[in-house]
């Protein structure tokens, strides 16, 4: 039986030969840095295709600049909305 799935990985941190990857917006898991495509940096969004069958599992990991730009755009909009609703002055130190 063959299974095919698609996933989105976001590179959180790369250090000491390991990368922390946010998988499908749910969990963060470490992977060896050598699994990543050449040139991948922290903050990059990766499109991952997984094929699994008896005795074999393969991943195709591709940098997805368009998905990264979409994520950054959503983040900018969210920050902008929060700023509009921030009255300020609520914190006293």
Long-range contacts (C-beta under 8 A, 24 or more apart in sequence): 1-53, 1-54, 2-51, 2-52, 2-53, 3-50, 3-51, 3-52, 3-53, 4-49, 4-50, 4-51, 4-52, 5-49, 5-50, 5-52, 6-47, 6-48, 6-49, 6-50, 7-47, 7-48, 7-49, 7-50, 8-45, 8-46, 8-47, 8-48, 8-64, 8-67, 9-45, 9-46, 9-48, 9-61, 10-43, 10-44, 10-45, 10-46, 10-71, 11-36, 11-40, 11-41, 11-42, 11-43, 11-44, 11-45, 11-46, 12-42, 13-42, 14-40, 14-41, 14-42, 21-46, 35-59, 35-61, 36-61, 37-61, 37-62, 37-63, 39-63, 43-68, 44-68, 45-71
